[in-house]
Structure formats: C-alpha cells, structure tokens
C-alpha cells in the first residue's frame, strides 16, 4: 500500500440497526476512512430478527443502513444471539468466529481497529483476527479503541452473576490480559478508562509486562450552553421536556437520557437519588429518566 492509503479492518460489536452513541461513532469512522480513499472492511454484527434494536432504528428514522457498501467499503457480518441487556446487547455467535478470522486474514489488512475488545473476550474468549493475523510474517498494526469498563458493567447484569466469583473473575481478566498484549496502541475515551486499564499486565511471548500506555482521545463534549439554551422544536415536543419545564420554580432537574439497563447503572442512579431524597439532601430536586430498556 502507499504511505497514505491503508487497508483498514474495523472489527466492531455495534452497527446499524443499533442507534446509540457507539454505533453512530463507528459508522462515522468507517464512512470517513472510505471517503478519504482507504480500503475498509467492517466486521459487523447481524442482529436477530426479534431484536428490539430494529424497532428502535425505525423510531429514530434509520429504517435502512446509513452506510451502504461502496468500492472502498466492504462488510463481513457475524450473527448475534441471546437476550443480554434485554436484547440490546446480544452476544457474538461463537460458531461464526472461524469464518470471520478466515475472512479477515484473506483480506490482508495492514491496520486493524477493534472496538471494545472486552466484549469479544467475554463472548468468545478471544478477539476476532488475533489468532490468525498475528501469525503472519508482517502482522498488521493492532489498535484497541473505545475501550470501556466492560467487566464492571457486565458484573451488574443478573445473567453474569458468576463473574463475581474470584476464579471466574480471574479467568476473564487473564483472557483480557492475553488479548491486550497483542495491541500496538490503545485508545480510550477518558482518563477514567485509562486508569481502569493501567494496573493490567499483559502476556507478551512468555513474560508478563505492563500494558502499553493507553492514549486518551477526548470526545467533542457538548456545547457550553447545553443546559440553558432553549430546546429545538422537535425536542421541545417530547413529553420529558415539558415535564421538566413544569417542575416547581427553584427545583433542580437531574436528567438521564439513554438505555435503561443494568449495565448503564441506571438502577444504582435511582437508588442513590432515593437515598439523597430520604436524607434531605435532594428535597428540591427531581430525577428524570428518558429512554427504554430492560428496567
């Protein structure tokens, strides 16, 4: 390849019809790389027909994939199964792993981006492509991106009660360490994610070494007037907005917008707010939850 144009494989656990921040970000990355002339292969999930993400996509006005294939953008899909997170976070079908790895190797990328490797380790106990691509004479540059607090979030889901037992927890951590040892670069969304990864040691060859430094890539954030500007017309029509505007004068509004699920710690948010109300610290405050999900 030329020094500027690359063959980029983007391995992701989220894509349309899922319409959350991570999926929209990943789709934007793939579109950007493709439009700038790079050859891109997106290894993406294919959701079950009964998954609630389909209905959510239609409600969001995204009834069709907003990033179609093109001469510089190809797709390799794998199946998602199960009802994790109320169906919003299904698992990778492990029986597709071999096919995905063969497809990745045959495509011969020189850069591989892996979104949130923790989830792949949880679902299949390895990251797609690592077992085959790293055996090549000239392996691609491996980049972990959008890494989150996976193990802390997963342990809050009722179906993963077993991860709270020390042996199972240690086994999962060992799988993470082995996988992260193959990455050349690690990009995270904030200092907290970097701190979460910092204590980890990884297996390189036959020795355990410190994790490569995680580089924090700051998000764009929100406008400075986000909390004071008048809402747009379509937003103002939402019931949640009218309820907040009707609250008593002087009352503080705490707002959560997103999926209502255990892995988002919404149950802990509600419990903390109720405790604050009982203690008298939040007498003049109201918590608003906007979203849908398993809770």
C-alpha positions in Angstrom: 0.0 0.0 0.0 1.0 3.6 -0.4 2.3 5.5 2.6 -1.1 7.4 2.9 -3.8 4.9 1.8 -4.3 1.9 4.0 -6.3 -1.3 4.2 -8.3 -0.8 7.4 -10.3 -3.6 9.0 -12.7 -2.3 11.6 -13.9 -5.0 14.0 -17.0 -3.8 15.8 -19.6 -5.2 18.2 -22.1 -2.4 17.3 -23.6 -1.2 14.0 -26.9 -0.3 12.5 -29.8 -1.1 13.3 -28.4 -0.2 16.7 -28.6 3.6 17.1 -26.6 4.5 20.1 -23.6 6.7 20.5 -21.1 4.0 19.9 -22.8 2.7 16.8 -23.1 6.1 15.3 -19.5 6.9 16.0 -18.2 3.6 14.5 -20.3 4.2 11.3 -18.9 7.7 11.1 -15.4 6.4 11.3 -16.0 3.8 8.6 -17.6 6.4 6.3 -14.7 8.9 6.9 -12.0 6.3 6.1 -13.8 5.2 3.0 -14.5 8.7 1.7 -10.8 9.5 2.1 -9.7 6.7 -0.2 -8.8 3.9 2.3 -10.0 0.4 1.6 -12.2 -0.5 4.6 -13.6 -3.9 5.7 -16.1 -3.6 8.5 -16.6 -6.8 10.6 -20.0 -6.0 12.0 -22.8 -7.7 13.9 -26.0 -9.0 12.3 -28.9 -8.8 14.8 -31.7 -11.4 15.3 -35.0 -10.6 13.6 -36.7 -10.3 17.0 -34.1 -7.9 18.5 -35.6 -4.7 19.9 -32.8 -2.7 18.1 -34.8 -2.9 14.9 -37.8 -1.1 16.3 -35.6 1.5 17.9 -33.9 2.1 14.5 -37.3 2.8 12.8 -38.3 5.1 15.7 -35.1 7.0 15.2 -35.7 7.5 11.5 -33.0 5.0 10.4 -35.0 2.3 8.7 -32.1 1.4 6.4 -28.4 1.2 6.9 -27.0 4.8 6.6 -23.6 3.5 5.5 -24.0 1.2 2.4 -21.2 -0.7 0.7 -19.0 1.1 -1.9 -15.9 0.4 -3.9 -13.8 1.2 -0.9 -16.1 -0.1 1.8 -16.9 -3.8 2.3 -18.7 -5.8 5.1 -18.1 -9.1 6.8 -21.0 -9.9 9.1 -21.4 -12.3 12.0 -24.5 -13.3 13.9 -25.6 -12.1 17.3 -27.6 -14.3 19.6 -29.1 -14.2 23.1 -31.1 -11.7 25.1 -28.3 -9.9 27.0 -29.3 -6.5 28.2 -32.9 -7.1 27.3 -31.9 -7.9 23.7 -30.0 -4.6 23.2 -26.6 -6.2 23.9 -26.7 -9.8 22.4 -23.6 -11.9 22.2 -21.4 -12.8 19.2 -22.3 -16.3 17.9 -19.0 -18.2 18.6 -19.7 -20.6 15.7 -19.0 -17.6 13.3 -15.6 -16.9 14.8 -13.6 -19.2 12.5 -15.3 -17.8 9.4 -14.6 -14.2 10.5 -11.0 -14.9 11.2 -10.5 -16.6 7.8 -12.2 -13.6 6.1 -10.0 -11.1 7.9 -6.8 -13.0 7.1 -7.8 -13.3 3.4 -8.5 -9.6 3.2 -4.9 -8.8 4.4 -5.4 -5.6 6.3 -2.4 -3.6 7.5 -4.4 -1.8 10.2 -7.0 -3.4 12.5 -9.2 -1.4 14.7 -11.1 -3.4 17.4 -14.0 -1.7 19.2 -14.2 -2.6 22.9 -12.2 -5.8 22.9 -13.5 -6.7 26.3 -16.9 -7.8 24.9 -15.3 -10.1 22.3 -13.3 -11.7 25.0 -16.4 -12.2 27.1 -18.4 -13.8 24.3 -15.8 -16.0 22.6 -12.7 -15.7 24.9 -10.7 -14.1 22.2 -10.7 -11.2 19.8 -11.6 -12.0 16.1 -8.5 -12.0 14.0 -5.8 -12.1 16.7 -5.2 -15.8 16.4 -4.6 -15.7 12.7 -3.4 -12.2 11.8 -0.6 -12.2 14.4 0.9 -15.3 12.9 1.6 -13.5 9.6 5.2 -12.7 8.6 4.2 -9.0 8.7 1.2 -8.7 11.1 -1.0 -5.6 10.8 -0.9 -2.7 13.3 -3.4 -3.6 16.0 -5.4 -0.8 17.7 -7.9 -1.2 20.5 -10.4 1.7 20.6 -13.4 2.8 22.6 -12.4 0.6 25.5 -14.8 0.7 28.4 -15.2 -0.7 31.9 -16.6 -3.9 30.5 -16.1 -6.2 33.4 -17.5 -3.7 35.9 -20.6 -3.2 33.7 -21.1 -6.9 32.9 -21.0 -7.9 36.5 -24.1 -5.8 37.1 -26.1 -7.9 34.7 -28.1 -10.6 36.5 -27.1 -13.3 34.0 -23.4 -12.8 34.7 -23.7 -13.4 38.5 -20.9 -16.0 38.1 -18.3 -13.3 37.2 -18.5 -12.2 40.9 -16.7 -15.4 41.9 -13.0 -15.0 42.2 -11.9 -17.9 39.9 -14.2 -16.8 37.1 -13.2 -13.2 37.5 -9.5 -14.1 37.4 -10.1 -16.2 34.3 -11.8 -13.4 32.4 -9.0 -11.0 33.5 -6.4 -13.4 32.1 -8.2 -13.5 28.8 -8.2 -9.7 28.7 -4.5 -9.6 29.5 -3.6 -12.1 26.8 -5.6 -10.2 24.2 -4.5 -6.7 25.1 -0.9 -7.9 24.9 -1.3 -8.1 21.1 -2.3 -4.5 20.6 0.2 -1.9 19.5 -2.0 1.1 20.5 -4.9 1.5 22.9 -7.3 4.5 22.5 -9.7 5.2 25.3 -12.4 7.9 25.8 -11.3 9.4 29.0 -9.0 9.4 32.0 -11.2 7.0 34.0 -10.9 4.3 31.3 -7.2 4.8 31.2 -7.0 4.4 35.0 -9.1 1.2 34.7 -6.6 -0.3 32.3 -3.4 1.0 33.8 -2.9 -1.7 36.5 -3.3 -4.5 33.9 -0.3 -6.6 33.0 -0.3 -8.4 29.6 1.3 -11.5 28.3 3.9 -10.9 25.6 5.5 -14.1 24.5 6.4 -15.9 27.7 6.6 -12.9 30.1 4.1 -10.6 31.8 4.7 -6.9 31.1 3.0 -3.6 31.7 0.1 -2.7 29.4 1.1 -0.3 26.6 0.2 3.2 27.6 -3.4 4.0 26.8 -3.8 7.2 24.9 -6.8 9.3 25.9 -8.8 10.6 22.9 -11.0 13.3 24.2 -14.6 13.4 22.9 -16.1 16.6 21.5 -18.3 17.1 24.5 -21.4 19.2 24.4 -21.9 23.0 23.8 -21.3 25.3 26.7 -25.0 26.5 26.6 -26.4 22.9 26.6 -28.2 23.4 29.9 -29.5 26.9 29.2 -30.4 27.1 25.5 -34.0 26.7 24.5 -34.7 23.2 23.0 -35.2 22.8 19.3 -38.8 22.5 18.2 -38.8 18.7 17.8 -37.1 18.2 21.2 -39.5 20.6 22.9 -42.4 18.4 21.8 -41.1 15.5 23.8 -43.1 14.7 27.0 -39.9 14.6 29.1 -39.0 18.1 28.2 -42.5 19.5 29.0 -42.4 17.7 32.4 -39.0 19.3 33.3 -40.3 22.7 32.3 -43.3 22.2 34.6 -41.3 21.5 37.7 -41.6 23.9 40.6 -39.5 27.1 40.5 -36.2 26.6 42.1 -36.2 22.8 41.7 -33.1 21.3 40.2 -33.6 18.8 37.4 -31.3 15.8 37.1 -31.7 14.1 33.7 -30.5 10.8 32.3 -31.0 10.1 28.6 -30.1 6.6 27.3 -30.9 2.9 27.5 -32.5 1.9 30.8 -30.4 -1.2 31.7 -28.3 -2.7 34.4 -25.0 -2.2 32.5 -25.7 1.5 32.4 -26.0 1.5 36.2 -29.4 3.2 36.0 -30.6 1.1 39.0 -27.7 2.5 41.0 -28.6 6.0 39.9 -32.2 5.7 41.1 -31.1 4.1 44.4 -28.6 6.9 45.0 -31.2 9.6 44.2 -33.7 8.0 46.5 -31.2 7.9 49.3 -30.4 11.5 48.8 -34.1 12.4 49.0 -34.5 10.4 52.2 -31.6 12.1 53.8 -32.9 15.6 52.9 -30.1 16.5 50.5 -32.3 16.5 47.4 -35.6 17.9 48.7 -35.7 20.4 45.9 -34.6 18.1 43.1 -36.3 15.7 40.6 -34.7 12.9 38.6 -35.9 12.4 35.1 -35.2 9.3 33.1 -35.7 9.4 29.3 -35.3 6.1 27.4 -36.3 2.5 27.2 -34.8 -0.9 28.0 -35.0 -3.8 30.3 -35.6 -1.9 33.5 
